[in-house]
Amino acid sequence: MKNLDFNIFQPNKTSLKPAAGRVLIAEPFLQGPYFGRAIILITEHNEKGTVGLVLNKSTELYPDEVIDDILSFEGELFVGGPVSSNTLNFLHTLGPAVPGAVQITESVYWGGDFEHLKKMINEGEASSNSVKFFAGYSGWAPDQLDGELAENSWVVSTLSDEFIMTRDVDDIWEKAMSQMGDIYKTWTNFPRNPAFN
């Protein structure tokens, strides 16, 4: 019998390398509350390391419950990662209207003048349709992420800005995997716990 040169747990690696604006998609059996079936938007990647925000882990909190001076904000607070969980990060599509914002993709920006953003929210110039708040962030030391990629813990890919900013996050891991082709699509059928089969 001829062995097939095929292993669904080690799919063909994408040619993409980590970079700001790209995403890390967790392999199906990566465990833990932060990174299990996570999609992480890379906001910074350089010789000092990598920073990103988990896009698809929401909380039961709302930003106006934890941020002083915000009068009303309908979108929930997301979990950005395990680092500095008592700090806030935000993504938005407001562009240069928020001074100091860093452009990550064509229309998604990271951070900027927080006081100015709060003013825009209170004056109705920004809402949960254009801003996502995150508690904490995800971080890797130099070369740490390369090691995890070599172990097939993550797949580097891209997502549309619409996916990045969506508040409907329950199934975006599955949708992202399905869009990447047949081998990755099979990953969506694996149980969350490999002991269950």
N, C-alpha and C positions, 0 to 999 in steps of 0.2 A: 504494500500500500504506500502511495506517495503522500508525504506530508504536504499540507497546503502551506504556502508561504503567506500566512494571514493570521493576524492576532488582533481581535477587536479591542484588547486592552492596550495595545500599542499601535494605534492608527498612524497613518502617514502624517508626519509632523507638517504643520503649515510652514510656509516659507517666511511668515511674519515673525519679526523680532519684537520684544517689548518696546513700547514707545508711548509717549503721552498721546491720548486719544484712542488707543487700542484697548481691548479688553482681555482679561484673563478669565477663562471659563473652566470651572473646576471639573475634574474627572468625576465619574458618578459615585465612586466609593470614598472620596475624600470626606472625612468626618469632621464634626464639630459645629457648634452653633454659628460661628462666623463664616466658615468657608465651605461647609457642606452644600453642594450644588449652588455655589455662589458664582455670580458674575461681577468682576471687579473692573471698574474703569480706571485705567492708569492715568494719573494726573501729572506725574513727574517721574522721569527715568533718566538717570545720569550716573556719573562715576561715584556719587555719594549714596546711591541706592535707588529704591523705587517707592513711590507713594501711590495709593489708589483708594477708591471708595467702593464698597460693596453696594451694588445697585438694587439687589432684590431681597433685602432683609428689612422688613418694616417693623415698627414697634406699635404699641397701643397708645403711644403718646402723640400729642400734636405740638408743633413748635410754639404756638401761642400759650401753651401751658408751661413751657420751660424757658422761654425767652422774654425777658423784661421788655416792655414798651411795644410789643406787637399786639395790636388790638384784636385782629382776627386773621386766622390762616387755616384753610380747610385741609391742606395736605398733611399727611402723617409724617412723623419723624422717622428717618431710616437709620439703620445701624451701618456706619461706615467701615467699622473694623474694630479690632481689639486695642488699638493704640490710642492713648489719651481719650478714653471714652467719655470724659467729662467736658470735652471741647466740641465745638460745632464747626462743621464745614458746610459749604453749600455749592451746588451747581445751579446754573441758570442760563437762560437764553436772552438775557437783557443786554449782552454785549458791553460796549464801552459806556453804556448808561450807568454802569456801576464802576466807579473809578478804581483802578488797581486790579480789575479782573484779568485773569489769565485765560487766553483762548486755548481750548483743548481740542475741539473739533471745529467743523465749519460753523456751527451755531451754538455750541455748548461752551460755557465759560466756567471757570473755577474761582471762587472767592472774590475778593475785592473789599471795598469799604462797607463794613457791616452796618454802621450807623446810617449810611446813605441807603442801603437796601431796606432797612427797617422803615425809613421814611417813605420809600417808594411803595412798600406794602401797605402802610397805613393810609396813603393817599390814593390807593387803588391802581397804582401804576405797575404793580407786580403781584402775582398770585401763585397758587399751587400749580397753575398751568405753565409757569415760567421759572419756578424755583423749587429745588428739592434740598431739604436740610438733612444732615447726617450727624449722628453722634459718633465721634471718634473717626479713625481712619485705619487703613491697612498699610504696613510698612515692611520693607525688606532692606537689610544691610547690603552693601556692595557684594555682588556675586551670589548672594543667597537665593535670589529668584532663579538664577541660571541653574542652580542645583536642583531646585524643585521642578523646573521645566525638564531637566534631564531625567528626572524620575517619573515623567508623564503625569505630574499632579495637576498641571494646567495646560490648556490649549490657548495660544494667542490668536485672537481674531479681531474682527471689527463688528460694530453694531451701528445701526442707523441712529441718528440723533433722537428720533421719535422713541426708539426703544430705550435709549439712555435716560430720557426724561419721563418715561411713563410712570404713573403711580400704580398701574395694574401689574404688579410684579410677580404674582403667584406662579405663572407658568413661563416666564421669559427664559429661564434656563433651558427648558424643553424646546422652546421655539428656536433659541439660538443654536442648540445642537442640531435640530432638524434641518436648519438652513445650511449647515456645513457639509451635508452629504450623507450617504448611506451608512458608512461606518459609524459616524457620530450619532446618527439618528437611532441606531440600535442601543446606544447608551441610555436613551430616554426610557427604555423598557426595563432597565435594571432596577431591582429593589434598592431602596436607600440603605438597607443593611444587607451586606453580602451573605449573611447567614440565612436570610430568607430567600428561598428560590423554589 
